[in-house]
Amino acid sequence: MRVVRRVLVTGSRAWGWAARPLVWAALDREMEECPEDADFEVIHGGAKGPDRDAQAWVDDYIARFDPTRFAGVSARKFDPDYAMYYANVAPLMRNQMMVDEKPYRCLAFHWGESTGTADCIDRCWRAFIPVHIYRPGQPEPEIITPLF
């Protein structure tokens, strides 16, 4: 049974097109750190901006390399369940579902007052998941490591 190194990507829709180079560079670093005997999975909420950029990175990565060698690179999208929850609660419950997957790390692309991204950061912190917070104009992330 192979180990899965799971990374959660969350981010504000306000980033727009500007997030893609930063998201891709962050995922490239994560992939470089991934042990060769582990699968690499990116989980995200499917929203515009960093979430979709993360999916594009996975799609591009698989397309560029031998699919038999990198069969363990994948992405999973968690959509908010608006049929089950009220509109203002569904994205928050989706964040909890992603955190419940126990990712190795959360990459958060936070811009301004994004309450959804802030909620996901808080949920990761409370679940003892390290968070790397990327902000506009800061090339290096702010790293939040919960105390164990």
Backbone hydrogen bonds, N-H to C=O, Kabsch-Sander energy under -0.5 kcal/mol:
donor,donor_aa,acceptor,acceptor_aa,energy
3,V,37,D,-0.7
5,R,3,V,-0.6
5,R,39,D,-3.4
6,R,4,V,-0.8
7,V,41,E,-2.8
8,L,105,R,-2.5
9,V,43,I,-2.8
10,T,107,L,-2.3
12,S,109,F,-2.5
15,W,12,S,-1.3
16,G,13,R,-1.2
18,A,15,W,-1.4
19,A,16,G,-1.1
20,R,17,W,-0.8
22,L,18,A,-0.5
23,V,19,A,-2.9
24,W,20,R,-2.8
25,A,21,P,-2.1
26,A,22,L,-2.3
27,L,23,V,-2.5
28,D,24,W,-2.3
29,R,25,A,-2.1
30,E,26,A,-2.1
31,M,27,L,-2.5
32,E,28,D,-2.1
33,E,29,R,-1.6
34,C,30,E,-0.8
34,C,31,M,-0.6
38,A,35,P,-1.7
39,D,3,V,-3.2
40,F,72,G,-2.1
41,E,5,R,-2.4
42,V,74,S,-2.5
43,I,7,V,-2.8
43,I,41,E,-0.5
44,H,76,R,-2.1
45,G,9,V,-0.5
52,R,47,A,-1.3
53,D,49,G,-2.2
54,A,50,P,-2.1
55,Q,51,D,-1.7
56,A,52,R,-2.4
57,W,53,D,-2.1
58,V,54,A,-2.0
59,D,55,Q,-2.5
60,D,56,A,-2.7
61,Y,57,W,-2.9
62,I,58,V,-2.5
63,A,59,D,-1.9
64,R,60,D,-2.1
65,F,61,Y,-1.3
70,F,66,D,-2.3
71,A,68,T,-0.6
73,V,70,F,-1.6
74,S,40,F,-2.3
74,S,72,G,-0.6
76,R,42,V,-2.5
78,F,44,H,-2.7
79,D,77,K,-0.7
82,Y,80,P,-1.2
84,M,81,D,-0.6
85,Y,81,D,-2.1
89,V,86,Y,-1.3
90,A,86,Y,-2.5
93,M,89,V,-2.3
94,R,90,A,-2.2
95,N,91,P,-2.0
96,Q,92,L,-1.8
97,M,93,M,-2.1
98,M,94,R,-2.0
99,V,95,N,-2.3
100,D,96,Q,-2.5
101,E,97,M,-0.5
101,E,98,M,-1.1
102,K,99,V,-2.1
104,Y,6,R,-3.4
105,R,6,R,-1.0
106,C,130,P,-2.4
107,L,8,L,-3.3
108,A,106,C,-0.7
108,A,132,H,-2.8
109,F,10,T,-2.5
109,F,107,L,-0.5
110,H,108,A,-0.9
110,H,134,Y,-1.9
114,S,111,W,-1.0
115,T,113,E,-0.8
118,A,114,S,-2.0
119,D,115,T,-2.3
120,C,116,G,-2.1
121,I,117,T,-2.5
122,D,118,A,-2.4
123,R,119,D,-2.5
124,C,120,C,-2.4
125,W,121,I,-2.5
126,R,122,D,-2.4
127,A,123,R,-1.2
128,F,125,W,-1.6
129,I,124,C,-2.7
131,V,144,I,-2.8
132,H,106,C,-3.0
133,I,131,V,-0.6
133,I,142,E,-3.3
134,Y,108,A,-3.5
134,Y,132,H,-0.6
138,Q,135,R,-1.9
142,E,133,I,-2.9
143,I,141,P,-0.6
144,I,131,V,-3.2
144,I,142,E,-0.6
145,T,143,I,-0.6
